[in-house]
Amino acid sequence: MLLSLFINGTLALGMLLAVLFSAHDIPHLLADADAPTAPFLRIFSHAVGSEFGATIMVSIIVLLEFCSAMGCLAAASRMTWSFARDRGLPFSRALSMVRLSLSVSFYFLLNQIIC
């Protein structure tokens, strides 16, 4: 787990350096308040030189953020279920019931999504 953290941190630093060295006049891109897009989109577009390339880069980042959020949701729901199974939470009887059709506890998954 620590090795994956080190590898991902190194790759993120490499991507950051590549974007910073290829984007020109970053303060001007950040200060443009009239632009319709977010500053990081303008930096990507200016660094890559095409809208399509910037769209692909942003799509990759959005997909990775989605996968990361799903991993966090899964980890939090597993911890909540294990606490509820051991009767360590309020309403643990309702939270620890598993529906056979879904193979998950619907109530704690709903709890994790809402909270």
Buried (B, 14 or more C-beta within 10 A) or exposed (E): EEEEEEEEEEEEEEEEEEBEEEBEEBEEBEEEEEEEEEBBBBBBBBBBEEEEEBBEBBEEEEEEEEEEEEEEEEEBBEEBBEBBBEEEBEEBEBBBEBEEEEEEBBBBBEBBEEE
